[in-house]
């Protein structure tokens, strides 16, 4: 394998790892925000958009 091919392969691998990490972080954070919203709604806090639907 030439040096150039090794460089290109390494760049693709690093990019794929970074993208997978970002996707994982987003999915993990999404679940955390859903839990936070569920806790707020369970404690009686409602969303402002609920008022618009009731009118």
Secondary structure by P-SEA (a helix, b strand, c coil): ccaaaaaaaaaaaaaaaaaaaaaaaaaaaaaaaaaaaaaaaaaccccaaaaaaac
